Amino acid sequence: MDYKVFSDKSEKELLDLIEEYKAKLFTLRFKNQTGTVEKTHHIRAIKKDIARALTALNALRKGEK
């Protein structure tokens, strides 16, 4: 996702998204260790989405936007 999508969300929505992405990341890491993940590039993409969501959350909390 693009940062602009995250910057339009509320704090609660961002926290929910971060939690959802962390659960997906956990699942993908587990599958990667067992060798059953087909597309390993999704792990990197989810990590970047978590970082974008955290950046938007911190900007929202500081009053920036």
N, C-alpha and C positions, 0 to 999 in steps of 0.2 A: 504494500500500500504506500501511497504517497504521504508525506508529512502534512500536506494541506488537509487531508481527510481526518487526520488525528487532531489537528488544531481546531477543528469545528466542533469537537465533542466536549461534553461536560466532564467534570472530575469523576463522577460515578461511572460514566460510560468508559472512560479511559481505564479506570481501575478494573472494571469487568473485562475489558479487552486484554489487559496485561495478564490477568489471571487465566483467561482462556488461552492466550498464546503460550504461557508458561506450561500449561497442561499439555498442549500440543507438542511443545519442545521436549517435555519429559517423555512422551510417548515415542516421538521420533528418535530420541537418543537411545531409548530402550530397544527399539527395533533395529537401530544401527548396530548396537552391540551384539544382537543375536543374528545379524546378517539378513534380516528380512525387509529392510527398507529399500524401496526401488529407486527413489529419487533423493539422493543425499543433499542436493542443492536446496531442498526445502528447509533443512536445518539452519543453514546460513540466512535464508530469507526470513525465517521466523525470528531469529536473533536480531536482525536489523529492524523488524517491525516492533519488537519489544523495546528496542532502543529509541525508535521514533516516538512510540507512545509515552515512554518515560520522559523524553525531552519535552513533548507537548504538555505533559502533566506538570513538570517543573515550571515551564513557562506560564502555565495557567495559575499555578500557586503563587508565583512571583508577581502576577499582575500584567505580564507581557502578553502579547498575542500575535 
